[in-house]
Amino acid sequence: MRETVLFSEDAVNIFFHILTRCNLSCRHCYINPAQHGRGMLSLDTIEAWLSAFADLRSTANVIFLGGEPTLHPKLPEAVRAARRMGYHSITIDTNGYLFHDCIHRLSPADVDFISFSLDGATQEINDTLRGKGSYDTCLAGVKAAVARGFHTSMIYTVSDTNVHELPLMADLVPTLGIKRFFIQVLGIRGNTAQSKELHQVTKETWEKDIPETAERIAAHGIPVTFPKVFLSPDEPFACAGTVADNYFIFPNGRVYKCPLCEDYPLHGYEMCDNQLTPRPPVNETDLFNLTIPEGCVMNKLLQQDNIDYDEAGKPVNRISCCLIKNEIKAQETEPRL
C-alpha cells in the first residue's frame, strides 16, 4: 500500500510550498504572500532544501504544494529528486488543472499520490468557493490521473458554505477511483481571516455530518481521515508540535511547525544558507508546551470562536490539534484515534 501524508502522533511530514502563485482565487485559501513570499523556488534551491532534511528522509512524507505546484515547470524534476533522496513518500497537492503536462512527464513510480482539492459535490457550490470551471476541471484531472495509473486522493475543506454537500460526497467519491479521502476543517487564516465571509461549522453540525459521511465512504474501501475538532473535557489533548514532526516550508524561507501560525512572523525555523535554522524566542515553539483548559493554544489565540464556555467560565469542549486526526480504515465503521 502506498503511503502519503499522515496526521498522527509520531508522523513526519514536510509540506513544501515551492511557489505561492495560483491560477485560482479560492475564498478559503490560506496563502498569505506578505508572510510567505511571492517567488518561485529554483530547482537547485528545492533540491538543496530537500537535502537539508537528510536525517528525516527515510520516515518523512514530502508534500509538494503552492499556490498551485503544477504551475512550477520543474515540478517533475523536483519530485524525482525527492525520490532519489529516499523520502518515505511523495505527494503532489493540486487543484486539478495539472499544468505543464505534469502527469505525462511523471510516472506512477515517481510519485505516491496526487491529491486533488474539491470543495463541493456539485459544480454550483465548488465553483462558488474555488472559481468558475474548477469543478469540471478537477474531476477531469482526477480521471486523467487515474487513467494513467496514479494513486489519487481528495481533500474537502468544510465550511458553513459547503457542509450541506459533504454527505453527497459519499455517493460521488466511490465513482472516481480515488484511494484516500481527507476532510479538513476550515482554518481562519489567509483569505478566510481577511474576508470573514466563511465560517467554521458548529460542534453540533460537525459531529452530526462528518463521522457519518466518513463511515459511508470508508464502507466503499476508501480510507478517510478527518479531525475530531471537539474533545470532551476528559479526553487527552496532544499538540503535534510536541508529539509529531511537521514542517511547513515557504518560498521566502520561513518554516513553520504549526499551520495556525502562518499569518504571523512566529515561525520556529528558517532556511539560512540552505540549512534549517532555529529562530530565537519568542516563536511558535515556545507555545507548544503550554497547557490550557481550551486545548490548542494557537486555536485559543487565533480562532477562538469555536470555543464555548459554561456558566462557570469553563470550556465545554477542548479543541484538538488540527494535525492529529481520526482515521477510518477501509471497511471499518469506527474511527481509529
Secondary structure, 3 states (H helix, E strand, C coil): CCCCCCCCCCCEEEEEECECCCCCCCCCCCCCHHHHCCCECCHHHHHHHHHCCHHHCCCCEEEEECCCHHHCCCHHHHHHHHHHHCCCEEEEEECCCCHHHHHHHCCCCCCCEEEEECCCCCHHHHHHHHCCCHHHHHHHHHHHHHHCCCCEEEEEEECCCCHHHHHHHHHHHHHCCCCEEEEEECCCCCHHHHHCCCCCCCHHHHHHHHHHHHHHHHCCCCCEEECCCEECCCCCCCCHHHHCEEEEECCCCEEECCHHHCCCCCCCEEEECCEEEECCCCCHHHCCCCCCCCECHHHHHHCHHHCCECCCCCECCEECCCCCCEEECCCCCCCEC
